[in-house]
Amino acid sequence: MSNTQKRKILYGRTLRELQKQIKFQEKAAYVPISAVKFYEHEKYPYQILVEKKWLAKGRKYELNKTI
């Protein structure tokens, strides 16, 4: 991955796995900017969009399952 990448999608097989990914990415200055999406019939059904911290000022997120 490039150092200039500002947004990326995190994937998880379970909501707990995705939460671990989010915590790991927060150490690298990424913060969630969307709600968790659930896509049935996918290998990694839980997905969330993250963005570099300095771009996402004032944005909130929720870790709720949405269909």
Backbone bond lengths (Angstrom), bond angles and torsions (degrees), N, CA, C in turn:
res aa  C-N    CA-C-N  psi(-1)  N-CA   C-N-CA  omega(-1)  CA-C   N-CA-C  phi
1 M - - - 1.445 - - 1.521 110.82 -
2 S 1.251 113.55 147.53 1.458 120.65 -179.58 1.529 111.43 -79.48
3 N 1.318 116.30 148.60 1.465 120.11 176.72 1.516 112.03 -70.95
4 T 1.322 117.21 -15.44 1.465 120.58 -178.39 1.520 112.57 -91.64
5 Q 1.327 117.40 -1.62 1.461 120.12 179.91 1.521 110.00 -66.13
6 K 1.328 117.22 127.47 1.454 121.66 -175.07 1.526 113.62 -105.33
7 R 1.317 117.39 -23.06 1.465 122.31 179.49 1.518 109.65 -133.80
8 K 1.327 115.24 149.45 1.458 120.22 172.57 1.516 109.48 -158.16
9 I 1.315 115.42 162.87 1.461 122.38 179.33 1.517 108.29 -104.70
10 L 1.321 115.94 131.27 1.461 121.29 175.68 1.525 108.26 -99.56
11 Y 1.326 116.37 144.68 1.454 122.35 -177.19 1.527 110.51 -123.11
12 G 1.336 116.15 148.17 1.454 120.77 176.27 1.518 111.33 -150.99
13 R 1.332 115.38 145.43 1.471 119.36 176.12 1.514 111.33 -76.13
14 T 1.347 116.25 -28.27 1.465 121.51 176.57 1.523 107.88 -131.48
15 L 1.319 116.21 164.37 1.455 120.35 178.26 1.529 110.42 -63.90
16 R 1.308 116.51 -37.65 1.471 120.13 178.79 1.529 111.49 -64.06
17 E 1.319 116.96 -41.95 1.467 121.03 177.56 1.530 110.31 -61.67
18 L 1.321 116.96 -40.78 1.458 120.75 178.48 1.524 111.26 -65.31
19 Q 1.326 117.42 -39.43 1.464 120.54 178.20 1.527 111.08 -62.38
20 K 1.322 117.44 -36.59 1.465 120.66 176.33 1.526 110.48 -64.95
21 Q 1.334 116.48 -40.68 1.461 120.81 177.04 1.528 111.20 -61.22
22 I 1.335 116.10 -41.59 1.462 120.97 -179.88 1.528 110.24 -62.90
23 K 1.316 117.17 -46.60 1.467 120.34 179.50 1.523 111.32 -60.98
24 F 1.325 116.95 -41.11 1.455 120.54 178.50 1.530 111.07 -63.34
25 Q 1.329 116.98 -42.59 1.464 121.12 -178.50 1.531 112.32 -71.33
26 E 1.330 117.56 -28.22 1.463 120.25 176.59 1.524 111.13 -62.35
27 K 1.328 117.80 -30.42 1.460 121.59 176.26 1.526 110.78 -67.31
28 A 1.320 116.73 -24.35 1.463 122.15 179.66 1.527 111.25 -98.87
29 A 1.337 117.43 21.40 1.467 124.45 175.38 1.528 114.33 71.99
30 Y 1.328 117.55 24.67 1.464 120.85 173.71 1.521 109.13 -103.74
31 V 1.328 116.34 141.97 1.465 121.68 176.13 1.532 108.65 -130.72
32 P 1.328 117.47 146.29 1.469 121.01 177.54 1.524 111.16 -66.18
33 I 1.325 116.61 139.26 1.466 120.58 178.33 1.525 111.62 -123.32
34 S 1.340 116.97 3.49 1.462 119.73 177.74 1.523 108.79 -137.29
35 A 1.301 115.19 169.42 1.463 120.34 174.11 1.522 108.62 -78.29
36 V 1.304 116.49 159.45 1.462 121.12 177.28 1.523 108.11 -69.31
37 K 1.321 116.05 131.66 1.461 121.98 177.44 1.525 108.32 -104.77
38 F 1.326 115.98 144.10 1.463 121.48 177.63 1.522 108.13 -118.20
39 Y 1.332 116.05 119.78 1.456 121.84 179.59 1.528 108.57 -113.80
40 E 1.305 115.91 106.69 1.457 121.07 -179.84 1.528 109.57 -65.40
41 H 1.306 117.26 148.76 1.468 125.02 178.77 1.528 113.04 70.90
42 E 1.318 119.36 19.61 1.460 122.72 174.73 1.525 108.74 -105.98
43 K 1.326 117.37 155.39 1.464 120.87 177.46 1.525 110.13 -65.31
44 Y 1.323 117.24 -40.99 1.466 123.64 176.19 1.527 107.38 -119.50
45 P 1.335 117.40 87.07 1.467 120.27 -171.36 1.530 115.42 -71.64
46 Y 1.335 118.48 -22.89 1.456 120.45 -178.40 1.524 109.42 -95.10
47 Q 1.328 115.84 125.77 1.455 120.48 -177.70 1.519 110.45 -138.60
48 I 1.331 116.04 148.97 1.461 121.63 177.94 1.524 108.39 -149.21
49 L 1.306 115.65 146.88 1.464 122.33 178.50 1.519 109.00 -94.54
50 V 1.336 117.09 131.73 1.462 121.75 177.00 1.530 109.11 -122.06
51 E 1.323 114.51 156.89 1.457 121.08 -176.84 1.522 108.99 -142.16
52 K 1.323 117.36 153.59 1.459 120.80 177.01 1.518 109.97 -55.20
53 K 1.319 117.19 140.49 1.462 123.89 -171.73 1.520 113.31 -55.44
54 W 1.308 118.62 -43.34 1.467 120.72 -175.38 1.519 112.87 -70.60
55 L 1.329 118.83 -11.34 1.465 122.06 177.04 1.523 112.16 -94.33
56 A 1.328 117.30 -20.26 1.459 122.10 -171.66 1.526 112.32 -105.53
57 K 1.302 118.96 32.95 1.470 121.24 -177.88 1.527 111.20 -60.33
58 G 1.312 115.79 129.84 1.456 121.36 175.03 1.513 115.63 80.16
59 R 1.304 119.17 0.88 1.465 120.60 179.93 1.519 109.80 -88.46
60 K 1.303 116.49 142.65 1.472 122.45 179.60 1.519 108.51 -115.31
61 Y 1.320 115.85 161.56 1.451 120.30 176.95 1.512 109.39 -142.03
62 E 1.334 114.94 161.26 1.443 121.82 178.00 1.519 108.68 -127.18
63 L 1.318 116.18 142.65 1.455 120.87 176.88 1.519 109.93 -101.66
64 N 1.308 116.40 58.12 1.452 122.47 178.03 1.513 109.36 -108.68
65 K 1.302 115.59 147.15 1.460 120.63 177.29 1.525 108.23 -74.81
66 T 1.339 116.38 121.75 1.451 120.66 176.24 1.516 108.63 -118.52
67 I 1.301 116.25 143.60 1.472 119.87 -178.80 1.504 108.06 -116.59
